[in-house]
Amino acid sequence: MKYIIREITEKDNKEIENIIRSCLIEFGGDHEGTAWTDPNLGRFSKIYNTPENKYWVAEDTSGKLLGGVGIGKIAKLPEVCELQKMYCLPTARGTGVSHKLIETALNHAKKYYKECYLETLENMIAAQKFYEKYGFKRLEKPLIKTEHFACDVCYIKKL
């Protein structure tokens, strides 16, 4: 599969929101306490527009988005960022797209942060194995309290 990784633009907002929502439905995460109710879901090009906060999308040769990933700062923990809203369409899974997205995000995060945190759902087993492959260590409890209270698995990685 041929694709490019690039920073999100305003024209991508709705399409990436649709990808995230379809993935959340797939894993039963279409409820409060997940990205499902995040008020910023359709505003990524505005939210992720500082040097420390970025969102990347994977786009195929026809211009269709395959997935995305973000790095966002955690207000109370200036040396820790959060890997945010990493979702890929089922057709893009197993193609290397996810690897390129996370590598892009982590390489960027190293410039600004010492650690990277993430939250996910217990039933996203493949995602957990994927994160562990990249050196994320599972935590006993959340590092901080976030609006994603339904995310019941947390990880941290030294950058």
C-alpha angles and dihedrals in degrees: 000000000000118000144145130226115221141155116275120262130198092262089061097056099092095041094051090046088054091050092050092047093049091051092048090052089049091056099036093254096126095117144079116300095043135076085279091086097033106131090211096057095108095037103065096128088059098040098045099049106107128088091256097041117058138155124200130196131202113225128188125223092269092056096255116141115238100184146308149220136204140203115210134176121246108228098219096039110054095180094050126074129189127234099226139195099350106174134149132188114255089248090059096049114107093019099098094257093114091049092053092046095051093043090052092049096046093046089053093045092055089067093062110018143046098211138025123214130192141180126208142159124275092235093056091091097157090050091052092051088048093053092046089053086060093053100264113150121212116243127215092228139003117290089224138357110268134175087256094080093151091064100101102183124065133186138187132197132189111232 
